[in-house]
Amino acid sequence: MRGNGFEAFLRQSAPALLRLGNALTLDRAAAEDLAQETLIRVGLAWSRVRRDGNPVGYAQRTMVNLYLNDRRRQRPIPVAEVPDRPGEDAALASIDDAAVVRQLLAGLPPQQRAAIALRYLADHPDDQIAAALGCSAGSVRSYLSRGLATLRGRMTAEG
């Protein structure tokens, strides 16, 4: 993989993928695991991904698929202690400090949470979100509408 652009892609895209993973999982350690697994899969398919011309979209789609598949399995992974501490990403740290946002997002179904994360963190239009979620653009609009309505309702109930 060296010398063919993967390392540059990794440096450029890893922080955004970690932020997306954090918005999906609402757990920093799970987000790091999800980002790592995503990057491994992108790396293994790099020659094909690079030829297709949209590695960021492929990585985001891979991450969402891994997240949704993992949510279906719900397998716990016991870990006694984390061996090392990763560097801080300021944008991710601001999400970590927003316990209220985390709590609100935790109440959304996975598809709605993924649609909201892709729209408001990755700034994707409906068709790209639909491709990442494997559904129609109309379903994306429905996920967004219902998710935002739920968030608004919970915010007014708490405020």
N, C-alpha and C positions, 0 to 999 in steps of 0.2 A: 504493500500500500504506500510505502514511502515514495516521495518524489512525484506522485501523480495527483496531488491536490487534496488528499484526505486530511493530512495534518493541518493544512490551512483551513479547511472546512471545520475540522474539530475545534480549533482555536476560536474561530468566528462564531460557530453555532452552539457550542456547548452551554454557555451561560443562558441563552434564550431557551434551549431545551430543558435546562434545569428549572427555569422559572415556570415553563409550561408543566413540567412534571410535578412541581410543587403545587400548582393550582389544581391539578388533577387529583393528586393523592392527599393533599393537605397534611403531608408529613415529610419533613426534610429528608430523613433517612430513606424513606420509600421513594422519594423523588430522585435522590441520587442513584438508587438502584435502578429505577426506571430509565433514567438518562443513560446510565452505563450500559444497560442491556440494549437500549435503542442504538447507541453508538457502535456497539459490537455488531449488531445486525446490519447497520449501514456500512460499516467497514468491510464486512464479509461480502456484501453485494456491491462494493464501491465501483467496480468497473462498469457494471450495468447502470447503476444509479447516476454515475457521472455522464454516461452516454445519453441518458434520458433528459439531462439538463435541468432537473429540479431537485437537487439533493436535500434542500431544506424541507420542501413539501413531502418528500419521501420519508425523511426522518420524523416529521410531525405525524404523518399518517401511521408510521410504525409505532411511535410512542402511544398514540391514542389506541391503536389496536392492542398493544401489549397491556395497557391500562385496563381496557374493557375486558380483555380475556382474563387478566389477573383478578378483576373484580368478580368474574363468574366463578373462579376457582376458590378464592379467599383462603389461600393457604398461609398459615402463620410461619414465620421464619424466626426461631429463637436465636438471639445473639446476646451473649453475656456483656460484652462491652465493645464499643467502636474502637478499632485500633488506631486510627489517626483522624485528624480534623482537617477538612478541606478548607481552601481559601474562601473568603466571603465575597459574595456578589451583592452589591448594594441594593439592586432592584429586588433580589430574592429576600434579602434581610428585611426590607420594608414590608414584604408580604408576611414573613415570619412574625413580625411584630404586630400584625393586624389580627389579633385573636378573634375579634368580632367578625371580620370578613371570613376567616377560616370556619367559624361556627356556622355562619349563614350558608356558605358553600357546602359544608358537610351535609346539610339537609336536602340538597338537591340530588336527584337521580344521576347516575354516571353520564348518561347521554347529554343531559342538560348542562351539567358541569363542564363536560368536554366542549360543548358548543360555545358556552360562555367564555371559557379559557381561550379557545381558538379565535373567537371574535375580538375579545378585549385585551388579550395579551399578545397574540400573534397578528392581530389586525387583518384577519382573513375575511374575504367576502363569502357569501352564502355558498357559492359553487365549490370553493376550495374546502370549506368546512364539510360540505356534503361528501366530497371525495374522501376526506380524512375519516369521516364517520361511516362511510359506506351506506349513505341514505340519500334521499332526494333533497333538493334545495328547499322545498316546501316543508319537509320534516325539520330541517335546520331552523327555519323561521319559527316553526311551532315550538321546538326545544328552547330557542332563545326567548320567545314571547312568554312561554309558561315559566321558564326559569327566572326571568326578570320579574314577572308578576309575583312569583313566590318570594323572591328576595325583597321586593318592595313591600309586600305584605308583612313580612317578618321584621323589616326595618321600622315600619310605622308602628308595629305592635310593641317593639322594644323601646322606641324613641318616644 
